[in-house]
Amino acid sequence: MVEVRFWRLNDLPWLLHMAAVTDWEIMNPTDRAVARPEVVQANAHRNLLATLASPGGTAFVADDGGRPVGFLLIGIRPDDRTGEWQGYMADIYLLPEYRGKGIAKRLHEAGEWYLRQLGIRRITNWVHATNPLGQKASQARGFRVWGVMMEKLLTG
């Protein structure tokens, strides 16, 4: 039985590794073709550690018999428009053999429970344009599209 729990210090090496795996896997193929794995890894580590060290930042771990098999990283930051604190579901990842079993839903539910305990009323997350499964899962959990990030490469 997979347990969803708050992260522990001994989870940190696994979380650091999986944060880099997550960032690599969600990268679109065009970006991956030019990306340097060591840069992606360093940025993933920095983002994970900064989120965990920030006030209210935490992670939930899906644990199967003492073995981490998934995680959800949560940050808290002020809303750019209102200044009110909002939750941010920064990363979610499950090992492939644990997908499709409702564990991501349980991670989200734990994250929402935690944020409610802090009085947070609004949650955001960022789902890559090339991740239709993540978009569908977020919408099924009540998230709605409220913006689109776009990119343009400058040449010449």
Secondary structure, DSSP 8 states (H G I E B T S, - for coil): -EEEEE--GGGHHHHHHHHHHHHHHHS-HHHHHH--HHHHHHHHHHHHHHHHHSTT-EEEEEEETTEEEEEEEEEEEE-TTT--EEEEEEEEEE-GGGTTSSHHHHHHHHHHHHHHHTT---EEE---TT-HHHHHHHHHTT--------------
